[in-house]
Amino acid sequence: MSDHGHEPLLGTFTRERARSGAGTALTRSAVALARRHDTLDYDALPPSLARKAIEPGDRAYDDVRHTYTRTGSPALVIQAENADDVAAALAYARGQHAEIAVRSGGHGISGRSTNNGGVVIDLSRMNAVQVLDRAAGRIRVEPGARWGHVARALAPYGLAMSSGDYGDVGVGGLATAGGLGYLARRHGLTIDHVTAAEIVVADGRRLRVDAEHHADLFWAIRGAGGNFGVVTAFELDAYELGDVAYATITVDATGTAGFLVEWARLVERAPREITSFLSLFPARRGAPVTARITLVYAGDDVEAAQSALSPFLGAGPVLHQQAQLVPYHLIVTPPENRHQGHGLENTRSGLLEHLTPEAAGVIEEMMRSGDIPIVQFRSMGGAVHDVPADVMAWPHRTQQFSVLAAATPSRVPALNASWARLYPHLNGMYLSFETDTHPDRLLDAFPEPVLTRLRALKAEWDPDDVFNRNFNITPAGAEETPAGAEETAAGAEEAAVPAGGGR
Ligand SMILES: Cc1cc2nc3c(=O)[nH]c(=O)nc-3n(C[C@H](O)[C@H](O)[C@H](O)COP(=O)(O)OP(=O)(O)OC[C@H]3O[C@@H](n4cnc5c(N)ncnc54)[C@H](O)[C@@H]3O)c2cc1C
């Protein structure tokens, strides 16, 4: 029985007027109406949103219910087209006391951008990329754009903006949390380039924030943005970039610890034009432990690139290698696929000052165990360290590497046991790569005094804790309510990792 009192009329073609959005002519079949959730008053949806709302009975629902990483069954997905829509959707969802998920690109790992039975504010239609001032490199980007599309749109201007390694990731989630990309050592994090943002805050106000206007909020949204509102546009200073040298080297990493230490030594000594990512895969089916080293040289001087890249051929026995000079946007071209919630359910994330032999030894044990299908490193020295630690809510400005390890659900206890051994070697955490959103982890991402300042600002800007789905920072003075933590992968097993910001 639906909340409108209809029996599902399977097999009939009877259509009746759905009153979603009073006065609109939108109709839904009785079958579609029967799939509405009892928890939501669909008739209370403002008329301006009626045609932008997708319900469980709608044909488009299967295209929008899941994200890249998670499956979901929201009661309503509202596809906002502008900031007014965002404010209206927020007011509606709050009025319904519905769980709210904010979705830009749907690639959240720590952040949950779908839910079960709640409202999703989907920003994918707000995806414009504008060059405001070519000479100054000023660009304006809406949150629903994908980074691959941003790169493609900037290329004709000779501009670029570092994001991550995967062009399908959305602007909104990444540009509010960090952005550790292929140009990080040369140009820093994505958030280091955010100069202003337009945001809808919990009470519905639309604000422009920058260094002069609501400077505290501007500080908070560069690192902890998911806790403070819905960013509807970012202004960034992009930089000039021609082609880049892009190389991949596959290495036999049987002597894992020694190999990792050598790779890390090469990265730390490399010119800051070099940024390197590394993925480590365990031995299987007769193949050894292998490492895939990705290297980007941010420049088109072939000789300089060759001399910066070639030392990495000595990191271990090379199984395969390739290098090419390519436009940056071609290395972050997004695939066109529907999100079906297929990956990265359980990851642990940490930061390393240096990749020491001791830490590398723990990683080697992880590889030997067969429990961990992938460990990934991203280099983050160079320009990432140029920014003072207190300028924004991303204080990690001394660490050289980010590391993540992933496991399937059945292997989470093993992952946690390994991670507990690695933990003493870590100093901090990049929240975007962590699925354990238990409050204990907050101090790793936001070591004091950052967390206290964030909680005070949360009390000011989101006292009712509306935005609680991405490492929930509870307002100062409120009870600790670990919203979102109930979905953590390993429950009590998570306690295997101690709290408190690493070493
Ligand atoms: C395959 C893959 C590769 C990745 N590679 C990298 C990488 O190389 N470097 C890196 O730094 N990160 C990387 N990430 C992590 C990525 O940055 C985060 O998961 C990011 O949150 C994804 O952004 P999104 O808009 O796609 O996320 P969504 O799933 O849409 O949102 C995730 C969360 O971000 C918040 N959020 C989203 N939009 C807004 C908004 N407009 N305003 C305020 N808050 C918002 C919400 O809390 C939301 O729950 C990768 C993730 C994946 C899945």
The ligand as an SDF file (V2000), in Angstrom:
LIG
                    3D

 53 58  0  0  0  0  0  0  0  0999 V2000
   38.2510    6.1820   -8.3650 C   0  0  0  0  0  0  0  0  0  0  0  0
   38.5500    7.3370   -7.4390 C   0  0  0  0  0  0  0  0  0  0  0  0
   39.7590    8.0100   -7.5910 C   0  0  0  0  0  0  0  0  0  0  0  0
   40.0610    9.0940   -6.7380 C   0  0  0  0  0  0  0  0  0  0  0  0
   41.2420    9.7320   -6.8980 N   0  0  0  0  0  0  0  0  0  0  0  0
   41.5310   10.8090   -6.1230 C   0  0  0  0  0  0  0  0  0  0  0  0
   42.7660   11.5090   -6.2550 C   0  0  0  0  0  0  0  0  0  0  0  0
   43.6100   11.1480   -7.0620 O   0  0  0  0  0  0  0  0  0  0  0  0
   42.9750   12.5910   -5.4530 N   0  0  0  0  0  0  0  0  0  0  0  0
   42.0610   13.0180   -4.5360 C   0  0  0  0  0  0  0  0  0  0  0  0
   42.2820   14.0180   -3.8640 O   0  0  0  0  0  0  0  0  0  0  0  0
   40.8920   12.3490   -4.3620 N   0  0  0  0  0  0  0  0  0  0  0  0
   40.6190   11.2620   -5.1170 C   0  0  0  0  0  0  0  0  0  0  0  0
   39.4680   10.5630   -4.9040 N   0  0  0  0  0  0  0  0  0  0  0  0
   38.6230   10.9240   -3.7620 C   0  0  0  0  0  0  0  0  0  0  0  0
   37.6760   12.0330   -4.1310 C   0  0  0  0  0  0  0  0  0  0  0  0
   38.3380   13.2610   -4.1070 O   0  0  0  0  0  0  0  0  0  0  0  0
   36.5440   12.1370   -3.1190 C   0  0  0  0  0  0  0  0  0  0  0  0
   35.9050   10.9030   -3.0270 O   0  0  0  0  0  0  0  0  0  0  0  0
   35.5530   13.2350   -3.4800 C   0  0  0  0  0  0  0  0  0  0  0  0
   34.6810   13.4300   -2.3920 O   0  0  0  0  0  0  0  0  0  0  0  0
   34.7350   12.8920   -4.6940 C   0  0  0  0  0  0  0  0  0  0  0  0
   34.0390   14.0430   -5.1220 O   0  0  0  0  0  0  0  0  0  0  0  0
   32.5950   13.8820   -5.7930 P   0  0  0  0  0  0  0  0  0  0  0  0
   32.0280   15.2190   -6.0170 O   0  0  0  0  0  0  0  0  0  0  0  0
   32.7030   12.9650   -6.9650 O   0  0  0  0  0  0  0  0  0  0  0  0
   31.8670   13.1320   -4.6030 O   0  0  0  0  0  0  0  0  0  0  0  0
   30.3530   12.9810   -4.1700 P   0  0  0  0  0  0  0  0  0  0  0  0
   30.1570   11.5180   -3.9420 O   0  0  0  0  0  0  0  0  0  0  0  0
   29.4250   13.6600   -5.0650 O   0  0  0  0  0  0  0  0  0  0  0  0
   30.3630   13.7070   -2.7700 O   0  0  0  0  0  0  0  0  0  0  0  0
   31.1030   13.1830   -1.6950 C   0  0  0  0  0  0  0  0  0  0  0  0
   30.8930   14.0580   -0.4880 C   0  0  0  0  0  0  0  0  0  0  0  0
   31.4830   15.3300   -0.7080 O   0  0  0  0  0  0  0  0  0  0  0  0
   30.6790   16.3560   -0.1540 C   0  0  0  0  0  0  0  0  0  0  0  0
   30.2430   17.2280   -1.2430 N   0  0  0  0  0  0  0  0  0  0  0  0
   29.9970   16.8790   -2.5260 C   0  0  0  0  0  0  0  0  0  0  0  0
   29.6530   17.9510   -3.2260 N   0  0  0  0  0  0  0  0  0  0  0  0
   29.6580   19.0020   -2.3840 C   0  0  0  0  0  0  0  0  0  0  0  0
   29.3800   20.3750   -2.5320 C   0  0  0  0  0  0  0  0  0  0  0  0
   29.0370   20.8900   -3.7100 N   0  0  0  0  0  0  0  0  0  0  0  0
   29.4630   21.1780   -1.4430 N   0  0  0  0  0  0  0  0  0  0  0  0
   29.8310   20.6760   -0.2420 C   0  0  0  0  0  0  0  0  0  0  0  0
   30.1100   19.3760   -0.0550 N   0  0  0  0  0  0  0  0  0  0  0  0
   30.0340   18.5470   -1.1140 C   0  0  0  0  0  0  0  0  0  0  0  0
   29.5310   15.6770    0.5290 C   0  0  0  0  0  0  0  0  0  0  0  0
   29.8580   15.5010    1.8830 O   0  0  0  0  0  0  0  0  0  0  0  0
   29.4580   14.3350   -0.1510 C   0  0  0  0  0  0  0  0  0  0  0  0
   28.9470   13.3320    0.6870 O   0  0  0  0  0  0  0  0  0  0  0  0
   39.1430    9.4760   -5.7260 C   0  0  0  0  0  0  0  0  0  0  0  0
   37.9340    8.7860   -5.5800 C   0  0  0  0  0  0  0  0  0  0  0  0
   37.6350    7.7200   -6.4130 C   0  0  0  0  0  0  0  0  0  0  0  0
   36.3500    6.9720   -6.2230 C   0  0  0  0  0  0  0  0  0  0  0  0
  1  2  1  0
  2  3  1  0
  2 52  2  0
  3  4  2  0
  4  5  1  0
  4 50  1  0
  5  6  2  0
  6  7  1  0
  6 13  1  0
  7  8  2  0
  7  9  1  0
  9 10  1  0
 10 11  2  0
 10 12  1  0
 12 13  2  0
 13 14  1  0
 14 15  1  0
 14 50  1  0
 15 16  1  0
 16 17  1  0
 16 18  1  0
 18 19  1  0
 18 20  1  0
 20 21  1  0
 20 22  1  0
 22 23  1  0
 23 24  1  0
 24 25  2  0
 24 26  1  0
 24 27  1  0
 27 28  1  0
 28 29  2  0
 28 30  1  0
 28 31  1  0
 31 32  1  0
 32 33  1  0
 33 34  1  0
 33 48  1  0
 34 35  1  0
 35 36  1  0
 35 46  1  0
 36 37  1  0
 36 45  1  0
 37 38  2  0
 38 39  1  0
 39 40  1  0
 39 45  2  0
 40 41  1  0
 40 42  2  0
 42 43  1  0
 43 44  2  0
 44 45  1  0
 46 47  1  0
 46 48  1  0
 48 49  1  0
 50 51  2  0
 51 52  1  0
 52 53  1  0
M  END
$$$$
